[in-house]
Amino acid sequence: MNDVRKTFLKECALYIKGELSEVKISGPKKTVSLFASVLSESRKLYMTLEGGSIKDVIPQLTKKRHASKALREQTGYVWPL
């Protein structure tokens, strides 16, 4: 894995955990939107896991999976988080 990708994934993980307020992404508008969506849903899932009940986790997990699937289908990028 190259250094740029490692840095990007590290920043994404910090964002998901709430330790970073934003992740800067540049590129085609559609691609940026897909990454923003999967980041947002991943963060919501993390927050739900931290403080929610299991009945709240399952729907959020489904939303995160849908966002990950859309990213993979439209860009070929497999979301590792």
Contacts in CASP RR format, 6 or more apart in sequence:
PFRMAT RR
TARGET T0000
AUTHOR 0000-0000-0000
METHOD contacts of the structure
MODEL  1
MNDVRKTFLKECALYIKGELSEVKISGPKKTVSLFASVLSESRKLYMTLE
GGSIKDVIPQLTKKRHASKALREQTGYVWPL
8 23 0 8 1.000
9 80 0 8 1.000
9 81 0 8 1.000
11 20 0 8 1.000
11 23 0 8 1.000
12 23 0 8 1.000
12 39 0 8 1.000
12 42 0 8 1.000
12 81 0 8 1.000
13 81 0 8 1.000
14 20 0 8 1.000
15 21 0 8 1.000
15 22 0 8 1.000
15 23 0 8 1.000
15 39 0 8 1.000
15 43 0 8 1.000
16 39 0 8 1.000
16 42 0 8 1.000
16 43 0 8 1.000
16 46 0 8 1.000
16 81 0 8 1.000
17 46 0 8 1.000
18 43 0 8 1.000
18 46 0 8 1.000
23 39 0 8 1.000
25 32 0 8 1.000
25 35 0 8 1.000
25 36 0 8 1.000
26 32 0 8 1.000
30 74 0 8 1.000
31 74 0 8 1.000
31 75 0 8 1.000
34 67 0 8 1.000
34 70 0 8 1.000
34 71 0 8 1.000
34 74 0 8 1.000
34 75 0 8 1.000
35 71 0 8 1.000
37 67 0 8 1.000
37 70 0 8 1.000
37 71 0 8 1.000
38 64 0 8 1.000
38 67 0 8 1.000
38 68 0 8 1.000
38 70 0 8 1.000
38 71 0 8 1.000
38 79 0 8 1.000
40 67 0 8 1.000
41 60 0 8 1.000
41 63 0 8 1.000
41 64 0 8 1.000
41 66 0 8 1.000
41 67 0 8 1.000
41 68 0 8 1.000
42 64 0 8 1.000
42 67 0 8 1.000
42 79 0 8 1.000
42 81 0 8 1.000
44 60 0 8 1.000
44 63 0 8 1.000
44 64 0 8 1.000
45 57 0 8 1.000
45 60 0 8 1.000
45 61 0 8 1.000
45 63 0 8 1.000
45 64 0 8 1.000
48 56 0 8 1.000
48 57 0 8 1.000
48 60 0 8 1.000
49 57 0 8 1.000
67 79 0 8 1.000
68 79 0 8 1.000
71 77 0 8 1.000
71 79 0 8 1.000
72 78 0 8 1.000
72 79 0 8 1.000
END
